[in-house]
Amino acid sequence: MYDQDLALVREINTHKAPNDDDITTMGRLFMRYQGSAGGEELKQLISKTVEQWGMDRQGILDHSKQLWQSGYRPGQVHEEITVGSGADQE
């Protein structure tokens, strides 16, 4: 699992700005690895990535919680409707 998580964080680290999936993934990984022995490379990369976004651990956890409470589910795609019957609705 560690190797998969490390690869995922390396991928997310290439994003200039986080999307909802990135936020919730980093929140999940912060929780998974907090207080665990080892995994220093992963923990440091998580912290570095979050700092690049102008956030800290608590900010990611708070934002992640807000997303989940708003009905977010992994893999959701939020697209703006610009054509069709839903385009004129607010």
C-alpha positions in Angstrom: 0.0 0.0 0.0 2.9 2.4 0.8 4.3 2.1 -2.7 0.9 2.8 -4.3 0.4 5.8 -2.0 3.8 7.2 -2.7 3.2 6.9 -6.5 -0.2 8.6 -6.0 1.3 11.5 -4.0 4.1 11.9 -6.6 1.4 12.2 -9.3 -0.6 14.7 -7.3 2.5 16.7 -6.6 2.7 17.6 -10.3 -0.6 19.4 -10.2 -0.3 23.2 -9.9 -3.7 23.5 -8.2 -5.6 20.7 -6.4 -9.0 19.4 -7.5 -11.5 17.9 -5.1 -10.0 14.4 -5.5 -6.6 15.7 -4.7 -7.8 17.4 -1.6 -9.6 14.4 -0.2 -6.8 12.0 -1.2 -4.2 14.1 0.7 -6.6 14.4 3.7 -7.0 10.6 3.7 -3.3 10.0 3.5 -2.5 12.5 6.2 -4.8 10.5 8.5 -3.4 7.2 7.4 0.2 8.0 8.0 -0.1 10.3 11.1 1.8 8.9 14.0 3.0 5.9 12.0 6.6 4.8 12.2 8.5 5.0 8.9 7.2 6.4 5.7 9.2 9.6 6.1 9.6 10.2 2.3 5.8 9.9 1.8 5.0 12.2 4.8 7.5 14.8 3.7 6.1 14.7 0.1 2.5 15.1 1.4 3.5 18.1 3.5 5.5 19.7 0.6 2.7 19.2 -1.9 0.1 20.7 0.5 2.4 23.6 1.3 2.8 24.3 -2.5 -1.0 24.8 -2.6 -0.8 27.3 0.2 -2.3 25.0 2.8 -1.3 23.1 5.8 -2.4 19.8 7.3 -5.4 21.2 9.2 -6.4 23.2 6.1 -6.5 20.1 4.0 -8.4 18.2 6.6 -11.0 21.0 7.0 -11.4 21.4 3.3 -11.7 17.7 2.8 -14.4 17.5 5.5 -16.3 20.3 3.9 -16.2 18.5 0.5 -17.5 15.3 2.1 -20.3 17.1 3.9 -21.4 18.9 0.7 -22.1 15.5 -0.9 -18.7 15.0 -2.7 -18.0 11.4 -3.8 -14.7 10.2 -5.4 -14.7 10.3 -9.2 -17.5 12.9 -9.5 -17.1 15.2 -12.5 -18.3 18.8 -12.1 -18.8 20.2 -15.5 -20.4 23.5 -16.3 -23.5 23.1 -18.5 -23.2 25.6 -21.3 -25.6 24.0 -23.8 -28.9 22.2 -23.5 -32.0 22.5 -21.2 -29.9 22.8 -18.1 -27.8 25.7 -19.3 -30.3 28.4 -18.4 -30.9 27.2 -14.9 -29.1 28.7 -11.9 
